Amino acid sequence: MSGTENWSFPMRGRNTFTWEYGTERERLLSLYQKGKDKQWDSGKRIDWSLEVDPYDVLGTPETSLGLYGSRQYARLDAKARNELRQHMAAWEFSQFLHGEQGAMICSARIVESVPDIDAKFYAATQVMDEARHTELFSRFVHEKIELAYPISPHLKALLGEALNDSRWDMPYLGMQVLIEGLALAAFGILRDRTTKPLPKQILSYVMQDEARHVAFGRLALRDYYRELTRREIADREEFIVEGCYLMRDRLRMQEVWETLGFDMKECMEYMNRAPRMRAFRSRLFTRIVPCVKDIGLWGEKVRQAYAAMGVLDMAGSDLLKLMADDEAQAEALDAERRELEERQREVHDAIAAADDGRPDTGPDTA
């Protein structure tokens, strides 16, 4: 179902070398150092031996499903409801997968085209981060959910617009601020809801990396946009508005309803009007809106669009606190796993000592 065809198109833009290797932007260099220090191996940090039920990937209640409460859902038997859960999880994690590959390509474009050496340094670490995310989401989708979906047309459209723009900042604006900003909020919702350890690990560790990416975007784009004319700013605000509507519309999962042969009109109407789904879509803009305001793209057109979407009040969200919490949750998960592994080693040593006829002296407390 994921498709085997490649998607390729000529990309406009230019490669930019700089011979100025000094920089006064210590914040970006500190972020670059953090990017180097925080590299990790998805094959080692994540416990891939954990089992996943393809028909209950996240362990969330039935009431959390987007179509729950609709007439279409009421007509499904138990087998069809399990199939729906698998397809919805496959669609969601497949879009995460495709988005991460897009982020990898966009980051590589930034290395080529951004004019400043400190930004090139940091963007190079992000290429590696996004490659790791693409690898682990691919493994999760194909090995654990056992079903994959193609890229959604809305995500594909926005990704194509961002990559086919000759200006260095547009791939970052489209990908990191919009696409990954929305994905990051979705990661957080799923991370906090899931009762399954493997998806919780994956989402927590990816979010730890993404906190750095958001910080880079805020620093690099905010500095750059201060230098642009009103017309240049207005052009980027137009891109933001169009992109946010595309991102909102892609959440309706029409590809799932089409694949399963559901009543498309009924499903789409329910996804559009159900209060629970409207609230869910609004929550997905918690990372985008404050970031857009912070980087200086806060003209009347943007504010009107966010008001129409019902997300304008999210401009007051504390983005720094959200990112700090993302990092803290990943570190806490690591600490829990280390503690569990230590207890398992103690049990193993005690069993080995008993088998050898040696007294168990317990853990070394000296």
C-alpha positions as CSV (number, residue, x, y, z in Angstrom):
1,M,0.0,0.0,0.0
2,S,2.9,2.4,0.6
3,G,3.8,2.5,-3.1
4,T,7.2,1.9,-4.7
5,E,7.4,4.8,-7.1
6,N,9.9,7.6,-6.4
7,W,8.9,11.2,-6.3
8,S,11.4,13.5,-7.9
9,F,11.4,17.0,-9.3
10,P,14.1,19.7,-10.0
11,M,14.8,22.0,-7.1
12,R,15.5,25.6,-7.5
13,G,18.0,27.5,-5.4
14,R,21.7,27.9,-5.1
15,N,24.6,26.4,-3.1
16,T,26.2,29.0,-0.9
17,F,29.8,28.8,0.4
18,T,31.1,31.2,3.0
19,W,34.7,32.0,3.8
20,E,33.8,33.7,7.1
21,Y,34.3,31.0,9.6
22,G,34.0,33.2,12.7
23,T,30.7,33.8,14.3
24,E,29.3,35.8,17.2
25,R,26.1,33.8,17.5
26,E,27.1,31.7,20.6
27,R,23.5,30.5,21.0
28,L,23.7,28.7,17.6
29,L,27.2,27.3,18.3
30,S,25.9,26.0,21.7
31,L,23.0,24.4,19.9
32,Y,25.5,22.8,17.4
33,Q,27.5,21.4,20.3
34,K,24.3,20.0,21.9
35,G,23.4,18.5,18.6
36,K,26.7,16.6,18.5
37,D,26.5,15.5,22.1
38,K,23.0,14.2,21.8
39,Q,23.4,11.9,18.9
40,W,22.1,8.3,19.5
41,D,21.6,5.0,17.8
42,S,18.0,4.0,17.3
43,G,19.1,0.3,17.1
44,K,20.5,0.5,20.6
45,R,18.6,3.2,22.6
46,I,15.2,1.7,21.6
47,D,14.1,-1.7,22.9
48,W,12.9,-3.3,19.6
49,S,12.3,-6.6,21.4
50,L,9.1,-5.1,22.8
51,E,6.0,-6.6,21.2
52,V,3.3,-4.5,19.5
53,D,-0.2,-5.6,18.7
54,P,-0.9,-4.3,15.2
55,Y,-4.6,-4.0,16.1
56,D,-3.9,-2.0,19.2
57,V,-0.7,-0.1,18.6
58,L,-1.0,2.6,21.2
59,G,-3.3,0.9,23.8
60,T,-5.6,3.9,23.8
61,P,-9.3,3.5,24.5
62,E,-11.8,3.0,21.7
63,T,-13.3,6.4,22.4
64,S,-10.1,8.1,21.3
65,L,-10.5,7.0,17.6
66,G,-11.4,9.8,15.3
67,L,-14.4,8.1,13.8
68,Y,-15.8,6.9,17.2
69,G,-19.4,8.0,17.7
70,S,-20.2,8.2,14.0
71,R,-22.9,6.1,12.2
72,Q,-20.2,4.5,10.1
73,Y,-18.4,3.3,13.3
74,A,-21.6,2.0,14.8
75,R,-22.1,-0.3,11.8
76,L,-18.7,-2.0,12.2
77,D,-18.3,-5.4,13.9
78,A,-15.4,-6.3,16.2
79,K,-13.2,-7.5,13.4
80,A,-13.8,-4.4,11.3
81,R,-13.1,-2.2,14.3
82,N,-9.7,-3.9,14.9
83,E,-8.9,-3.5,11.2
84,L,-9.8,0.2,11.4
85,R,-7.5,0.7,14.4
86,Q,-4.6,-0.9,12.5
87,H,-5.2,1.3,9.4
88,M,-5.5,4.5,11.5
89,A,-2.2,3.8,13.3
90,A,-0.6,2.8,10.0
91,W,-1.7,6.0,8.3
92,E,-0.6,8.2,11.2
93,F,2.8,6.7,11.6
94,S,3.3,6.5,7.9
95,Q,2.8,10.3,7.6
96,F,5.3,10.7,10.4
97,L,7.7,8.6,8.4
98,H,7.2,10.5,5.2
99,G,7.5,13.8,7.1
100,E,10.8,12.8,8.6
101,Q,12.3,12.0,5.2
102,G,11.1,15.4,4.0
103,A,12.8,16.9,7.0
104,M,16.0,15.1,6.2
105,I,16.0,16.5,2.6
106,C,15.0,20.0,3.8
107,S,17.9,20.0,6.4
108,A,20.3,19.0,3.7
109,R,19.0,21.9,1.5
110,I,19.7,24.3,4.4
111,V,23.3,23.1,4.7
112,E,23.7,23.9,1.0
113,S,22.0,27.2,0.9
114,V,22.1,29.0,4.3
115,P,24.6,31.8,4.2
116,D,26.1,31.5,7.7
117,I,28.6,28.9,8.9
118,D,27.0,28.4,12.3
119,A,23.7,27.6,10.7
120,K,25.4,25.2,8.3
121,F,27.1,23.5,11.3
122,Y,23.8,23.0,13.2
123,A,21.8,22.0,10.1
124,A,24.3,19.2,9.4
125,T,23.5,17.7,12.8
126,Q,19.8,17.9,12.0
127,V,20.3,15.9,8.8
128,M,21.6,13.0,10.9
129,D,18.8,13.4,13.4
130,E,16.2,13.2,10.6
131,A,17.9,10.2,9.0
132,R,17.6,8.4,12.4
133,H,14.0,9.3,12.7
134,T,13.2,8.1,9.2
135,E,15.0,4.9,9.9
136,L,13.1,4.2,13.2
137,F,9.7,5.1,11.9
138,S,10.2,2.9,8.9
139,R,11.1,0.0,11.1
140,F,8.2,0.6,13.4
141,V,5.7,0.9,10.5
142,H,6.9,-2.2,8.6
143,E,7.9,-4.5,11.4
144,K,5.4,-3.6,14.2
145,I,2.3,-2.2,12.5
146,E,2.8,-4.4,9.4
147,L,1.0,-1.9,7.2
148,A,2.1,1.3,5.5
149,Y,0.3,4.2,3.7
150,P,1.6,6.5,0.9
151,I,2.3,10.1,1.6
152,S,-1.0,12.1,2.0
153,P,-1.7,14.6,-0.9
154,H,-1.8,17.5,1.5
155,L,1.6,16.7,3.0
156,K,3.0,16.1,-0.4
157,A,1.7,19.5,-1.7
158,L,3.2,21.5,1.1
159,L,6.5,19.6,0.9
160,G,6.7,20.2,-2.8
161,E,6.1,23.9,-2.3
162,A,8.8,24.2,0.3
163,L,11.4,22.3,-1.6
164,N,10.7,24.0,-4.9
165,D,11.4,27.5,-3.6
166,S,14.8,29.0,-4.3
167,R,15.0,30.9,-1.0
168,W,17.0,29.2,1.7
169,D,14.5,29.8,4.5
170,M,11.4,28.4,2.8
171,P,12.3,24.7,3.2
172,Y,12.8,25.3,6.8
173,L,9.7,27.4,7.2
174,G,7.5,24.8,5.5
175,M,9.1,21.8,7.0
176,Q,10.3,22.6,10.5
177,V,7.8,25.3,11.5
178,L,4.6,23.9,9.8
179,I,5.0,20.1,9.0
180,E,7.2,19.1,11.9
181,G,5.6,21.7,14.2
182,L,2.2,19.9,13.7
183,A,3.9,16.5,13.9
184,L,5.6,17.4,17.2
185,A,2.3,18.3,18.8
186,A,0.8,15.0,17.5
187,F,3.9,13.1,18.9
188,G,3.2,14.7,22.3
189,I,-0.5,13.8,22.3
190,L,0.3,10.2,21.4
191,R,3.2,10.0,23.8
192,D,1.1,11.1,26.7
193,R,-1.9,8.9,25.8
194,T,-0.2,5.6,24.9
195,T,0.1,2.8,27.4
196,K,2.6,0.8,25.2
197,P,6.3,1.1,26.0
198,L,7.7,0.9,22.4
199,P,5.8,3.7,20.8
200,K,6.3,5.8,24.0
201,Q,10.1,5.3,23.7
202,I,10.1,6.2,20.0
203,L,7.9,9.3,20.4
204,S,9.8,10.5,23.5
205,Y,13.2,10.2,22.0
206,V,12.2,11.8,18.7
207,M,10.7,14.7,20.5
208,Q,13.9,15.2,22.4
209,D,15.7,15.8,19.1
210,E,12.9,18.0,17.8
211,A,13.2,20.3,20.7
212,R,16.6,21.3,19.3
213,H,15.3,21.7,15.8
214,V,12.6,24.1,16.9
215,A,15.2,26.1,18.9
216,F,17.3,26.4,15.7
217,G,14.4,27.5,13.6
218,R,13.5,30.2,16.2
219,L,17.0,31.6,16.3
220,A,17.9,31.4,12.6
221,L,14.6,32.5,11.1
222,R,14.0,35.2,13.7
223,D,17.3,36.8,13.1
224,Y,16.9,36.6,9.3
225,Y,13.3,37.9,9.2
226,R,14.3,41.1,11.0
227,E,16.2,42.0,7.9
228,L,13.4,41.5,5.3
229,T,11.1,44.1,3.8
230,R,7.4,44.2,4.5
231,R,6.7,42.7,1.1
232,E,9.1,39.8,1.8
233,I,7.5,39.2,5.2
234,A,4.0,39.4,3.6
235,D,5.0,36.7,1.1
236,R,6.1,34.3,3.8
237,E,2.9,35.0,5.9
238,E,0.9,34.0,2.8
239,F,2.8,30.8,2.7
240,I,2.2,30.2,6.4
241,V,-1.6,30.7,6.0
242,E,-1.9,28.4,3.0
243,G,0.3,25.8,4.7
244,C,-1.7,25.8,7.9
245,Y,-4.9,25.1,6.0
246,L,-3.2,22.2,4.2
247,M,-2.0,20.8,7.4
248,R,-5.4,21.1,9.0
249,D,-7.1,19.4,6.1
250,R,-4.7,16.4,6.0
251,L,-5.8,15.3,9.5
252,R,-9.2,14.0,8.2
253,M,-7.6,10.7,7.1
254,Q,-9.6,10.4,3.9
255,E,-7.1,7.8,2.5
256,V,-8.1,5.4,5.3
257,W,-11.8,5.8,4.6
258,E,-11.2,5.2,0.9
259,T,-9.1,2.2,1.5
260,L,-11.6,0.5,3.8
261,G,-14.5,1.3,1.5
262,F,-16.4,3.5,4.0
263,D,-19.0,6.1,3.1
264,M,-16.6,9.0,2.3
265,K,-19.2,11.8,2.6
266,E,-20.4,10.6,6.0
267,C,-16.9,10.1,7.3
268,M,-15.6,13.5,6.2
269,E,-18.6,15.3,7.5
270,Y,-18.2,13.6,10.9
271,M,-14.4,14.4,11.0
272,N,-15.2,18.0,10.2
273,R,-18.0,18.7,12.7
274,A,-17.4,16.4,15.6
275,P,-16.5,18.6,18.7
276,R,-13.8,16.1,19.8
277,M,-12.1,16.2,16.4
278,R,-12.2,20.0,16.3
279,A,-10.6,20.1,19.7
280,F,-8.0,17.6,18.6
281,R,-7.1,19.6,15.5
282,S,-6.7,22.7,17.6
283,R,-4.3,21.0,20.0
284,L,-2.1,20.2,17.0
285,F,-1.3,23.9,16.5
286,T,0.1,24.4,20.0
287,R,3.7,24.3,18.7
288,I,3.1,26.1,15.4
289,V,1.3,29.3,16.5
290,P,3.7,30.5,19.2
291,C,6.7,29.7,16.9
292,V,5.2,31.7,14.0
293,K,4.6,34.7,16.3
294,D,8.1,34.4,17.8
295,I,9.9,34.5,14.4
296,G,8.0,37.6,13.4
297,L,5.4,36.4,10.9
298,W,2.5,37.9,12.9
299,G,0.7,40.1,10.4
300,E,-3.1,40.7,10.3
301,K,-3.6,37.9,7.7
302,V,-1.9,35.3,9.9
303,R,-3.9,36.4,12.9
304,Q,-7.2,36.3,11.1
305,A,-6.4,32.8,9.8
306,Y,-5.6,31.6,13.2
307,A,-8.7,33.2,14.6
308,A,-10.8,31.5,12.0
309,M,-9.2,28.1,12.9
310,G,-9.9,28.8,16.6
311,V,-6.2,28.6,17.6
312,L,-5.2,32.3,18.0
313,D,-5.1,32.0,21.8
314,M,-2.3,29.5,21.4
315,A,0.1,32.3,20.6
316,G,0.6,32.7,24.4
317,S,1.8,29.1,24.8
318,D,5.3,28.9,26.4
319,L,7.3,27.2,23.7
320,L,10.5,27.1,25.8
321,K,8.6,25.3,28.6
322,L,7.1,22.8,26.1
323,M,10.5,22.0,24.7
324,A,12.1,21.7,28.1
325,D,9.4,19.3,29.1
326,D,10.0,17.2,26.0
327,E,13.7,16.8,26.8
328,A,12.9,16.1,30.5
329,Q,10.5,13.3,29.6
330,A,13.0,11.6,27.4
331,E,15.7,11.8,30.1
332,A,13.2,10.4,32.7
333,L,12.4,7.5,30.4
334,D,16.1,6.7,30.1
335,A,16.5,6.9,33.9
336,E,13.6,4.5,34.4
337,R,15.0,2.0,31.9
338,R,18.5,2.2,33.5
339,E,16.9,1.5,36.9
340,L,15.0,-1.5,35.5
341,E,18.1,-2.9,33.8
342,E,20.0,-2.6,37.1
343,R,17.3,-4.5,39.0
344,Q,17.3,-7.2,36.3
345,R,21.1,-7.5,36.6
346,E,20.8,-8.0,40.3
347,V,18.2,-10.7,39.9
348,H,20.4,-12.4,37.2
349,D,23.5,-12.3,39.5
350,A,21.5,-13.7,42.4
351,I,20.3,-16.6,40.3
352,A,23.8,-17.2,38.9
353,A,25.2,-17.2,42.5
354,A,22.6,-19.7,43.6
355,D,23.3,-22.0,40.7
356,D,27.1,-21.9,41.6
357,G,26.4,-22.6,45.2
358,R,27.8,-19.2,46.2
359,P,26.1,-17.0,48.8
360,D,24.4,-14.0,47.4
361,T,26.0,-11.0,48.9
362,G,23.5,-8.6,47.3
363,P,24.4,-5.3,45.6
364,D,27.7,-3.6,46.5
365,T,26.9,-0.7,48.8
366,A,30.5,0.2,49.6
